[in-house]
Amino acid sequence: MQLTGLHVPLVTPFAADGTVDLASLERLAHESLADGADGLVALGTTGEPATLTPAERAAVTDRIGGVCAEHRAVFTVGAGSNATADTAAAFGRIDSRADFALVVVPYYTRPSEAGVIEHYRRVVAASPVPLIVYDVPQRTGRTLSLETLLELAAIDGVGGFKHAAGGVTETTVRLLAALTTASPGAVSVLAGDDPFVGAVLALGGHGAISATANVAAGEFARLLAAWREHRIEQARVIGGALCDLSAALFAEPNPTVIKGVLAAQGRIATPAVRLPLLPASASAVAAASALVPSVGAV
């Protein structure tokens, strides 16, 4: 399948005793799909996977996978580290219901671009599902050139990119143009920076993986539908409102403000996060919460 539409990287709710709140997680999953999301992502960065135990990661993946199966929605699992062998080995344990795996560009060690390409060649060979290359240089420390991105796109088993370059760059424009010309429909580009989802869609992007959609899945679904149906003026207005909301939700480290808003709405039991994250400030939560009704009214 080609990867298109809205995919929500769900937060991992925690109960008052610090355990994973699977009931709230399942409810969020159902709500996101009912609001118009096309798929869900388990163990994305927004889900705080680095702080979860192996058993907790398995439980989160199982619960989200079950909801996706029930709704016949696309199920993506976050995977990967900055060690190629460990990343490849993890695919021996991936949930059998997964449609895609979201694999981050190797971080911190800052390999050469040739090393990044070889990393994905080895990982693809071990994966039973297509990969989404998660390109997020502000977190990985490795900026990829257009030539490298196109070489990655040419690897059999790479299904798309989560493009989170920190804005709409020259590479964004050229990548979308090149993929449209060279392999239309084969490899997808999903917006990964929430404030720029509308701009990436306008350039021909295929969808979004949006943390903000944890609190505004319906509005992002409307945004994608407006671009798809060429309702350009409406799309610009919706995109502008979502840009404001996204900026407010990312005013403090993700997903702290998102969890604060969800808790204030009563959708999760607590706004708790795990160290090294600290809960969002009351002022940041209030500022973001105030924008949610205005987004829905667009």
Sequence and secondary structure as in RCSB ss.txt:
>XXXX:A:sequence
MQLTGLHVPLVTPFAADGTVDLASLERLAHESLADGADGLVALGTTGEPATLTPAERAAVTDRIGGVCAEHRAVF
TVGAGSNATADTAAAFGRIDSRADFALVVVPYYTRPSEAGVIEHYRRVVAASPVPLIVYDVPQRTGRTLSLETLL
ELAAIDGVGGFKHAAGGVTETTVRLLAALTTASPGAVSVLAGDDPFVGAVLALGGHGAISATANVAAGEFARLLA
AWREHRIEQARVIGGALCDLSAALFAEPNPTVIKGVLAAQGRIATPAVRLPLLPASASAVAAASALVPSVGAV
>XXXX:A:secstr
    EEEEE    B TTSSB HHHHHHHHHHHHHTT SEEEES GGG GGGS HHHHHHHHHHHHHHHHHHT EE
EEEE  S HHHHHHHGGGS TT SEEEEE   SS   HHHHHHHHHHHHHH SS EEEEE HHHHS    HHHHH
HHHTSTTEEEEEE SSS  HHHHHHHHHHHHHSTTTSEEEE SGGGHHHHHHTT  EEE STHHHHHHHHHHHHH
HHHTT HHHHHHHHHHHHHHHHHHTSSSTTHHHHHHHHHTTSSS     TT     HHHHHHHHHHHHHHHT 
